[in-house]
Amino acid sequence: MTAVQATIQALATVESLTNDIDTLAVLDRQQKALAAQVKTLKDNIANAYGEGKHRGEKYGVTVSLCNTTKVDYKALLAELGATPEQIAKHTTTGASIRVTSTN
């Protein structure tokens, strides 16, 4: 099956569904598959071309090395001897709705 055929079949599947929950499950699976393909393509491009700006036939990409910094605040607060009350004083909480599709 070609990529075009797979896309047509996926669209037909989604369009034939009448239940939002089923549609979400199908789209969620498709999104995960696409995300995996995107990651593979990005890795391949970075390894093949290296850093810099690169052009395809229609589009371009920029490959750059990015350094990230992460602070382990839990360990830092423990090392500084912060009490649970001090931590609670500077902690905010909020509510959100999470919808996760299952099989």
Buried (B, 14 or more C-beta within 10 A) or exposed (E): EEEEEEEEEBEEBEEEBEEEEBBBBBBBEBEEEEEEEEEEEEEEBBEEEEEEEBEEEEEEBEBEEEEEEEEEEEEEBEEEEBEEEEEEEEEEEEEEEEEEBEE
